[in-house]
Amino acid sequence: MEFNVAELAEAIGRELPERECLVFRDRRLKWAEYLDRTRRLASVLRAHGLGAHRERAELAGFESGQDHLALYLHNGNEYLESMTGAYGARVAPFNVNYRYVEEELLYLLQDSSARAVVYHSCFARTLAKVLPSLPALELLIQVEDDSGNPILDGAIEYEAALASATPTPMTAEKVGVSPDDLYILYTGGTTGMPKGVLWRQADIYVAAFSGRNPEGEEYSSIAEVVEIAKQRSPAKVLPSPPFMHGAAHWSAYSNLLVGRSIVIQSDPVRLDPKDLLATIERERVSALLIVGDAFARPILDEIEQNSYDLGSLRAIITGGAALNTSNKQRLMERIPDVRIVDSIGSSESGFQGQNVSTPGGAASTGSFMPGPGTCILSEDMTQVLEPGHEELGWFAKRGRVPLGYLGDAEKTKRTFPVVGGVRYSVPGDRARQRADGVIEVSGRDSVTINSGGEKIFAEEVEHALKSHENVYDAVVVGRPSERWGQEVVALVKLREGTVVERAELLDTCAQHLARYKLPKLILFLDEIVRSPSGKADYRWAREQVEAAPRG
């Protein structure tokens, strides 16, 4: 059986109305309240003429027959309410990077053909600048915050809109929702322009929203989903990255749709480790989602400086960027009984595998046990490589995969090739699978450095640099070289108050890498720019390298 996300939320909310669903600051929503608010938002969207206009069977994989809702928001209950409510109106919501400047925001809203936007008041001024160029953007819903910005002309206020709407159930019978309705996720654009990845809701539910039962099988009915949600303890989960990052709202939906409660830290604008750890302590959070070293390092620094009761925390899940082995060990040493779950996937594949580290065991980075449908395609994409094959192939996924990229037939064809009559997702990571089934992921091909005929993966050099105890952060890119074609350049931020010589860093790297992979240049910077989700911004890094003197 296949499912629509809003219909699943309806079923769980009706069965567990008094169970706590979402906690943000002083707002504690039970499932009955959450369902009421999402139903009302769905009614607001439908009342303004938004919905589905062409069914999936009429469309190519890169086409959408639905209206699109931009989510220009910080984390908060409004983000998840807007997603669920949009699904209940057969409108496809999509993520907006709230750090975008005017030009980038205009590109995204034009590329997506957005007809509506839900936005925090703090973004009103930037949005106002691009509105004259967006005649198709008809519905503006403004969420009040502490910015003090007035409501834009023609906009409606979020809470007022909900209060005046009718809470119509979001079911196939009432409003025609379908498993074919779209889920849209825009890529981060750290290596190129952001692209909208189109999924059927039925597919993303299985691929990233915990759409499998405890035995690993796809659910056979909504009744089975509800029954398992009733049986699970109402544990609390805190996805700390911005919800505009796929891993964060995947975590939220994966837990909401099994009856757990989502907790949001009080400060959603920046990573404040004091606020984050205090929230975990106060709410007795059992699972925390972070994004690699960019989140782990400041959290560890705060734990080591101040005392927190983190005894409730049983799992730290990391995804979207690498978590260094040494930081995994430090986390397990400082938080009793916690396990580290290193999850890998992408906007174009959903979940692909995980690496679990437990106290007392060995920790590793870059190797994963594959999830359902995960495999390795040969470099020429003509066959699936069996475990133990020596070739470095493409990290791929089959089964529940996206339909394509919005409006881009050619990129859809390249990223989702058909091999032997089977459609695959090939987002661009290179990997090989050992004979024991473990997959070793080398890194993204788009940031591979070709030096002297050898391929060097940026991530492997970054891992080596960050193994030095005084390296706080590092990003690696290539730059043109007359001798080598490309050469490795490292951008490094040291821990405050430390000094590390270039030779010392190279010696550390040489313990993990062949000599030809070592950086030819190391730039020591006061700050490394990353996206709000913690991912490396390789475009920014290349700009710094281009501006650096040679010699």
C-alpha positions as CSV (number, residue, x, y, z in Angstrom):
1,M,0.0,0.0,0.0
2,E,1.1,3.6,-0.7
3,F,0.5,6.6,1.5
4,N,0.0,10.4,1.5
5,V,1.8,12.2,4.3
6,A,-1.2,14.4,5.3
7,E,-3.4,11.3,5.5
8,L,-0.9,9.5,7.7
9,A,-0.8,12.6,10.0
10,E,-4.6,12.5,10.1
11,A,-4.7,8.9,11.1
12,I,-2.2,9.3,13.9
13,G,-3.7,12.5,15.2
14,R,-7.2,11.0,15.4
15,E,-5.9,7.9,17.3
16,L,-3.5,9.8,19.6
17,P,-5.2,13.2,20.2
18,E,-3.8,13.7,23.7
19,R,-0.2,12.7,23.0
20,E,2.3,15.5,22.9
21,C,3.3,16.2,19.3
22,L,5.5,19.3,19.2
23,V,7.3,21.5,21.8
24,F,8.7,24.9,20.9
25,R,9.4,27.5,23.6
26,D,6.2,27.8,25.7
27,R,4.0,26.1,23.0
28,R,3.2,22.5,23.6
29,L,1.0,21.1,20.9
30,K,-0.9,17.8,21.4
31,W,-1.7,15.8,18.3
32,A,-5.3,17.1,18.3
33,E,-4.1,20.7,18.3
34,Y,-1.4,20.1,15.6
35,L,-4.0,18.4,13.4
36,D,-6.5,21.2,13.9
37,R,-3.8,23.8,12.9
38,T,-2.6,21.9,9.8
39,R,-6.2,21.3,8.6
40,R,-6.9,25.1,8.9
41,L,-3.7,26.0,6.9
42,A,-4.8,23.5,4.2
43,S,-8.1,25.2,4.1
44,V,-6.4,28.7,3.7
45,L,-4.4,27.4,0.7
46,R,-7.5,25.8,-0.9
47,A,-9.5,29.0,-0.4
48,H,-6.9,30.9,-2.4
49,G,-7.2,28.5,-5.3
50,L,-4.1,26.5,-4.7
51,G,-3.9,22.8,-5.2
52,A,-3.3,20.1,-7.8
53,H,-4.3,20.9,-11.4
54,R,-2.8,17.9,-13.4
55,E,-2.5,14.3,-12.1
56,R,0.8,12.5,-12.0
57,A,0.0,10.1,-14.8
58,E,-0.2,13.0,-17.3
59,L,3.3,14.3,-16.4
60,A,6.9,13.6,-17.1
61,G,9.2,13.0,-14.2
62,F,10.6,16.6,-14.2
63,E,7.1,18.2,-14.4
64,S,4.7,19.2,-11.6
65,G,1.0,19.5,-11.8
66,Q,0.6,21.2,-8.4
67,D,1.0,24.6,-7.0
68,H,4.2,25.3,-4.9
69,L,4.5,26.8,-1.5
70,A,7.8,28.4,-0.4
71,L,8.8,27.9,3.2
72,Y,10.9,30.9,4.1
73,L,11.1,30.2,7.8
74,H,13.4,29.6,10.8
75,N,12.6,26.4,12.8
76,G,9.3,26.5,14.7
77,N,6.0,24.8,14.8
78,E,4.9,26.9,11.8
79,Y,7.4,25.1,9.5
80,L,6.1,21.6,10.2
81,E,2.5,22.8,10.2
82,S,3.0,24.5,6.9
83,M,4.4,21.3,5.4
84,T,1.6,19.1,6.6
85,G,-1.0,21.6,5.8
86,A,0.3,22.1,2.3
87,Y,0.2,18.3,1.7
88,G,-3.4,18.4,2.9
89,A,-4.2,21.0,0.2
90,R,-2.4,19.0,-2.5
91,V,0.1,21.9,-2.6
92,A,3.8,21.0,-2.8
93,P,5.9,22.9,-0.2
94,F,9.6,23.4,-0.6
95,N,12.5,24.7,1.4
96,V,14.1,28.2,1.1
97,N,17.6,28.9,2.4
98,Y,16.9,31.9,4.6
99,R,20.5,33.1,4.2
100,Y,20.0,33.8,0.6
101,V,20.5,37.4,-0.6
102,E,18.1,39.1,-2.9
103,E,19.5,37.7,-6.2
104,E,19.6,34.1,-4.8
105,L,16.1,34.3,-3.4
106,L,14.7,35.7,-6.7
107,Y,16.3,32.8,-8.6
108,L,14.8,30.2,-6.3
109,L,11.3,31.6,-6.3
110,Q,11.4,31.9,-10.1
111,D,12.8,28.5,-10.6
112,S,10.2,26.9,-8.4
113,S,7.3,28.9,-9.9
114,A,6.1,29.5,-6.4
115,R,2.5,30.7,-6.0
116,A,2.6,31.2,-2.2
117,V,5.1,31.8,0.5
118,V,5.0,31.4,4.3
119,Y,7.7,33.6,5.8
120,H,8.9,35.0,9.1
121,S,8.6,38.7,9.5
122,C,12.4,39.1,9.8
123,F,12.6,38.2,6.1
124,A,9.8,40.6,4.9
125,R,12.2,43.3,3.7
126,T,14.2,40.9,1.5
127,L,11.1,39.3,0.1
128,A,9.6,42.7,-0.6
129,K,12.5,43.6,-2.9
130,V,11.9,40.6,-5.2
131,L,8.1,40.7,-5.3
132,P,7.9,43.0,-8.3
133,S,9.7,40.4,-10.3
134,L,7.4,37.6,-9.2
135,P,3.9,38.1,-10.6
136,A,3.0,34.5,-10.0
137,L,3.6,34.7,-6.3
138,E,0.0,35.5,-5.2
139,L,-0.4,34.5,-1.6
140,L,1.9,35.9,1.2
141,I,1.4,34.5,4.7
142,Q,3.5,36.3,7.3
143,V,4.6,34.6,10.6
144,E,5.1,37.1,13.4
145,D,8.5,37.1,15.2
146,D,10.4,39.5,17.4
147,S,11.9,41.5,14.5
148,G,9.2,44.2,14.6
149,N,8.8,44.2,10.9
150,P,5.3,45.3,9.8
151,I,3.2,43.0,7.7
152,L,3.7,43.4,3.9
153,D,1.1,45.0,1.8
154,G,-1.3,42.3,0.6
155,A,-0.1,39.7,3.1
156,I,-2.2,37.8,5.6
157,E,-1.0,37.1,9.2
158,Y,-0.4,33.4,9.9
159,E,-2.4,33.0,13.2
160,A,-5.2,35.2,12.0
161,A,-5.5,33.1,8.8
162,L,-5.7,29.9,10.8
163,A,-8.2,31.3,13.2
164,S,-10.6,32.2,10.4
165,A,-10.3,28.9,8.5
166,T,-12.3,25.7,8.7
167,P,-10.4,22.6,9.9
168,T,-11.4,20.2,7.1
169,P,-10.0,16.7,7.4
170,M,-7.0,16.1,5.0
171,T,-8.1,12.8,3.5
172,A,-8.5,11.3,0.1
173,E,-12.3,11.1,0.7
174,K,-12.6,14.8,1.7
175,V,-10.0,16.6,-0.4
176,G,-8.5,14.0,-2.8
177,V,-5.0,13.8,-1.5
178,S,-2.9,11.1,-3.2
179,P,0.3,9.1,-2.7
180,D,1.3,10.6,-6.1
181,D,1.3,14.2,-4.7
182,L,4.7,15.8,-4.7
183,Y,7.3,16.3,-2.0
184,I,9.9,18.9,-3.2
185,L,13.4,19.4,-1.8
186,Y,15.7,22.0,-3.2
187,T,19.4,21.1,-3.1
188,G,21.8,23.2,-1.2
189,G,23.6,24.7,-4.2
190,T,27.0,24.6,-2.5
191,T,28.6,23.3,-5.8
192,G,26.1,24.7,-8.3
193,M,22.7,26.3,-8.6
194,P,20.0,24.8,-6.4
195,K,17.7,22.4,-8.1
196,G,14.2,21.1,-7.0
197,V,14.1,17.4,-6.5
198,L,10.7,15.9,-7.1
199,W,9.5,12.9,-5.2
200,R,6.2,11.2,-4.9
201,Q,5.1,11.3,-1.3
202,A,4.7,7.5,-1.3
203,D,8.4,7.2,-2.2
204,I,9.9,9.8,0.1
205,Y,7.8,8.3,3.0
206,V,9.6,5.0,2.5
207,A,13.0,6.5,1.5
208,A,13.3,9.0,4.3
209,F,10.3,9.3,6.6
210,S,10.5,5.9,8.4
211,G,8.1,4.2,6.1
212,R,9.1,0.7,7.2
213,N,7.9,-1.3,10.1
214,P,10.3,-2.7,12.8
215,E,10.9,-5.7,10.6
216,G,12.2,-3.5,7.8
217,E,9.2,-4.1,5.6
218,E,7.0,-1.4,4.0
219,Y,3.8,-0.8,5.9
220,S,0.8,-2.7,4.5
221,S,-1.9,-0.4,5.8
222,I,-2.6,2.9,7.7
223,A,-3.9,0.7,10.5
224,E,-0.5,-0.9,10.8
225,V,1.2,2.5,11.0
226,V,-1.2,3.7,13.7
227,E,-0.9,0.5,15.7
228,I,2.9,0.7,15.9
229,A,2.7,4.4,16.7
230,K,0.4,3.5,19.7
231,Q,2.8,0.9,20.9
232,R,5.9,3.1,20.8
233,S,6.9,5.1,23.8
234,P,6.3,8.9,23.3
235,A,10.0,9.7,23.2
236,K,11.3,13.2,22.4
237,V,13.5,14.0,19.5
238,L,15.4,17.2,18.8
239,P,16.4,17.9,15.2
240,S,18.8,20.8,15.8
241,P,19.7,21.8,12.1
242,P,17.4,24.2,10.2
243,F,14.3,22.5,8.9
244,M,15.1,23.9,5.5
245,H,17.8,21.2,5.4
246,G,16.4,17.9,4.3
247,A,18.0,15.8,7.1
248,A,16.3,18.0,9.7
249,H,12.7,17.7,8.5
250,W,13.3,14.1,7.5
251,S,14.1,13.5,11.2
252,A,11.1,15.4,12.3
253,Y,8.7,13.5,10.0
254,S,10.3,10.1,10.7
255,N,9.5,10.6,14.3
256,L,6.2,12.4,14.1
257,L,4.8,9.6,11.8
258,V,5.6,7.0,14.5
259,G,4.0,9.0,17.3
260,R,7.0,10.6,18.9
261,S,7.3,14.2,20.0
262,I,9.5,16.8,18.2
263,V,11.3,19.4,20.4
264,I,12.7,22.6,18.9
265,Q,15.4,24.6,20.7
266,S,14.5,28.1,21.9
267,D,16.9,29.8,19.6
268,P,16.3,28.6,16.0
269,V,18.3,31.4,14.4
270,R,21.8,30.1,15.2
271,L,23.5,27.1,16.8
272,D,23.6,28.0,20.5
273,P,25.1,25.0,22.3
274,K,24.0,26.4,25.7
275,D,20.4,26.7,24.6
276,L,20.5,23.3,22.8
277,L,21.9,21.4,25.8
278,A,19.6,23.2,28.3
279,T,16.6,22.2,26.1
280,I,17.8,18.5,26.0
281,E,18.1,18.6,29.8
282,R,14.8,20.3,30.5
283,E,12.7,18.2,28.0
284,R,14.5,14.9,28.7
285,V,15.2,14.5,25.0
286,S,16.2,11.0,24.0
287,A,17.6,11.6,20.5
288,L,19.4,14.5,19.0
289,L,20.1,15.2,15.3
290,I,23.2,17.2,14.4
291,V,25.2,17.8,11.2
292,G,28.8,16.5,11.5
293,D,31.7,18.3,13.1
294,A,30.2,21.8,12.5
295,F,27.6,21.0,15.2
296,A,29.6,18.5,17.3
297,R,32.6,20.7,18.0
298,P,30.7,23.6,19.7
299,I,28.5,21.1,21.5
300,L,31.5,19.3,22.9
301,D,33.2,22.5,23.9
302,E,30.1,23.5,25.9
303,I,29.8,20.1,27.6
304,E,33.5,20.2,28.6
305,Q,33.1,23.7,30.1
306,N,29.7,23.4,31.9
307,S,27.7,20.7,33.5
308,Y,24.4,19.4,32.0
309,D,22.3,16.4,32.9
310,L,22.2,14.5,29.6
311,G,21.3,11.1,31.0
312,S,18.1,11.0,28.9
313,L,20.0,11.2,25.7
314,R,20.4,7.7,24.1
315,A,21.2,8.5,20.5
316,I,23.0,11.3,18.5
317,I,22.2,11.0,14.8
318,T,24.5,12.8,12.4
319,G,23.9,13.4,8.7
320,G,24.6,15.8,5.9
321,A,28.3,16.2,6.7
322,A,31.0,14.0,8.2
323,L,31.5,13.5,11.9
324,N,35.2,13.0,12.6
325,T,36.1,9.8,14.5
326,S,37.8,11.7,17.3
327,N,34.6,13.7,17.9
328,K,32.5,10.6,18.0
329,Q,34.7,9.2,20.7
330,R,34.6,12.4,22.7
331,L,30.8,12.5,22.6
332,M,30.6,8.9,23.8
333,E,33.0,9.6,26.6
334,R,31.1,12.6,27.8
335,I,27.5,11.4,27.5
336,P,26.8,8.1,29.3
337,D,25.2,5.3,27.3
338,V,24.8,7.4,24.1
339,R,25.3,5.8,20.7
340,I,26.3,7.7,17.6
341,V,24.4,6.9,14.4
342,D,26.1,8.3,11.3
343,S,23.5,8.3,8.6
344,I,24.2,8.9,4.9
345,G,21.9,9.9,2.0
346,S,21.1,12.8,-0.2
347,S,18.2,14.9,-1.6
348,E,18.2,12.6,-4.6
349,S,18.3,9.3,-2.8
350,G,16.9,9.5,0.7
351,F,18.5,7.2,3.3
352,Q,21.3,5.0,1.9
353,G,23.1,3.6,4.9
354,Q,24.4,4.1,8.5
355,N,27.3,3.6,10.7
356,V,26.6,2.9,14.4
357,S,29.2,3.6,17.1
358,T,28.6,2.5,20.7
359,P,30.4,3.2,23.9
360,G,33.4,0.8,24.3
361,G,33.5,0.0,20.6
362,A,35.6,1.3,17.8
363,A,34.4,4.4,15.9
364,S,35.0,5.0,12.2
365,T,34.0,7.6,9.6
366,G,33.2,7.1,5.9
367,S,32.0,3.5,6.0
368,F,28.4,2.4,6.1
369,M,26.1,-0.6,6.2
370,P,23.8,-0.2,3.2
371,G,20.1,0.4,3.5
372,P,17.4,-1.1,1.3
373,G,18.1,-0.5,-2.4
374,T,21.6,0.9,-1.9
375,C,24.2,-0.4,-4.3
376,I,27.3,0.5,-6.3
377,L,27.1,1.1,-10.1
378,S,30.1,0.7,-12.3
379,E,31.9,3.8,-13.4
380,D,30.4,3.5,-16.9
381,M,26.9,3.0,-15.3
382,T,26.3,-0.3,-17.2
383,Q,26.1,-2.8,-14.3
384,V,25.8,-3.2,-10.5
385,L,29.0,-4.1,-8.8
386,E,29.0,-7.1,-6.5
387,P,30.4,-6.8,-2.9
388,G,34.2,-7.2,-3.0
389,H,34.6,-5.7,-6.5
390,E,37.7,-3.5,-6.5
391,E,36.3,-0.8,-8.9
392,L,35.5,2.6,-7.4
393,G,32.0,3.0,-8.7
394,W,29.0,5.2,-8.1
395,F,27.1,5.2,-4.8
396,A,23.6,4.5,-6.0
397,K,20.0,3.7,-5.0
398,R,17.2,1.8,-6.7
399,G,13.6,1.2,-5.7
400,R,12.0,4.3,-4.1
401,V,13.8,7.1,-5.9
402,P,12.8,10.6,-7.1
403,L,10.9,11.4,-10.2
404,G,13.4,14.0,-11.4
405,Y,14.5,17.6,-11.2
406,L,11.9,20.3,-11.6
407,G,12.0,21.7,-15.1
408,D,15.2,19.9,-16.1
409,A,14.8,17.0,-18.4
410,E,18.5,16.6,-19.2
411,K,19.8,16.6,-15.6
412,T,16.9,14.2,-14.7
413,K,18.1,11.8,-17.3
414,R,21.8,12.0,-16.1
415,T,21.1,11.6,-12.4
416,F,18.4,8.9,-12.7
417,P,19.7,6.5,-15.3
418,V,18.0,3.3,-16.4
419,V,20.4,0.3,-16.2
420,G,19.2,-3.1,-17.2
421,G,15.6,-1.9,-17.2
422,V,15.9,-0.6,-13.6
423,R,15.9,3.1,-12.7
424,Y,18.6,4.3,-10.3
425,S,19.5,7.5,-8.4
426,V,23.1,8.4,-8.8
427,P,23.7,11.7,-6.9
428,G,27.4,11.8,-7.5
429,D,29.3,10.2,-4.7
430,R,32.0,7.6,-5.4
431,A,32.2,4.4,-3.4
432,R,33.2,0.8,-3.3
433,Q,31.6,-2.1,-1.4
434,R,33.8,-4.5,0.6
435,A,33.2,-8.2,0.6
436,D,31.6,-8.0,4.0
437,G,29.0,-5.7,2.6
438,V,30.3,-2.5,4.2
439,I,30.3,0.5,1.7
440,E,33.3,2.8,1.8
441,V,32.3,6.3,0.5
442,S,35.1,8.4,-0.9
443,G,33.2,11.6,-1.6
444,R,31.3,13.7,-4.0
445,D,32.7,13.5,-7.6
446,S,31.9,17.2,-8.2
447,V,34.5,18.3,-5.6
448,T,37.1,15.7,-6.6
449,I,40.5,17.1,-7.3
450,N,42.4,15.6,-10.3
451,S,46.1,16.1,-9.6
452,G,48.8,14.5,-11.7
453,G,46.3,11.9,-13.1
454,E,45.2,10.9,-9.6
455,K,41.7,11.5,-8.1
456,I,41.8,13.1,-4.7
457,F,38.5,13.4,-2.8
458,A,38.2,16.7,-0.8
459,E,36.5,14.9,2.1
460,E,39.3,12.5,2.7
461,V,41.8,15.4,3.0
462,E,39.4,17.3,5.3
463,H,39.2,14.2,7.6
464,A,43.0,14.0,7.7
465,L,43.4,17.7,8.6
466,K,40.7,17.5,11.3
467,S,42.5,14.6,13.0
468,H,44.9,17.2,14.4
469,E,43.7,18.1,17.8
470,N,44.0,21.9,17.2
471,V,42.2,22.0,13.8
472,Y,38.7,23.3,14.5
473,D,37.4,23.2,10.9
474,A,38.7,22.6,7.4
475,V,37.5,22.7,3.8
476,V,39.5,21.5,0.8
477,V,39.2,22.5,-2.8
478,G,41.4,22.2,-6.0
479,R,42.9,25.1,-8.0
480,P,44.5,25.1,-11.4
481,S,48.2,24.0,-11.6
482,E,50.5,24.2,-14.6
483,R,52.4,21.1,-13.3
484,W,49.6,18.9,-11.9
485,G,46.5,20.1,-13.7
486,Q,45.0,20.8,-10.2
487,E,46.5,21.0,-6.8
488,V,45.0,20.6,-3.3
489,V,44.4,23.7,-1.3
490,A,43.2,23.6,2.3
491,L,41.3,26.3,4.2
492,V,41.9,25.7,7.9
493,K,40.5,27.3,11.1
494,L,42.5,26.5,14.2
495,R,41.2,26.3,17.8
496,E,41.2,29.6,19.5
497,G,44.6,30.4,21.1
498,T,46.6,27.7,19.3
499,V,49.3,27.9,16.7
500,V,50.1,25.1,14.3
501,E,52.8,25.2,11.7
502,R,52.1,24.1,8.1
503,A,54.8,21.3,8.4
504,E,53.1,19.9,11.5
505,L,49.7,19.8,9.7
506,L,51.3,18.1,6.7
507,D,52.9,15.5,9.0
508,T,49.5,14.8,10.6
509,C,47.9,14.4,7.1
510,A,50.7,12.1,6.0
511,Q,49.8,9.6,8.7
512,H,46.4,9.1,6.9
513,L,47.1,10.0,3.3
514,A,49.5,9.2,0.4
515,R,51.9,12.1,-0.1
516,Y,50.4,13.1,-3.4
517,K,47.1,13.9,-1.6
518,L,48.7,16.4,0.8
519,P,47.8,20.1,0.4
520,K,50.1,22.2,-1.7
521,L,48.8,25.3,0.1
522,I,47.2,25.8,3.5
523,L,45.3,29.0,4.1
524,F,44.7,29.7,7.8
525,L,41.5,31.7,8.3
526,D,39.6,33.1,11.3
527,E,36.3,31.6,10.0
528,I,35.1,28.8,7.7
529,V,31.8,29.6,6.0
530,R,29.3,26.8,6.0
531,S,25.6,26.6,5.1
532,P,23.1,26.9,8.0
533,S,22.9,23.1,7.8
534,G,26.6,22.7,8.5
535,K,27.6,21.6,5.0
536,A,30.8,22.9,3.4
537,D,30.3,25.8,1.0
538,Y,32.7,24.9,-1.8
539,R,31.8,27.9,-3.9
540,W,32.8,30.2,-1.1
541,A,36.0,28.2,-0.6
542,R,37.0,28.4,-4.2
543,E,36.5,32.2,-4.1
544,Q,38.9,32.4,-1.2
545,V,41.5,30.3,-3.0
546,E,41.2,32.4,-6.2
547,A,41.9,35.5,-4.2
548,A,44.9,34.0,-2.5
549,P,48.4,35.0,-3.8
550,R,50.5,32.4,-5.5
551,G,54.1,31.7,-4.8
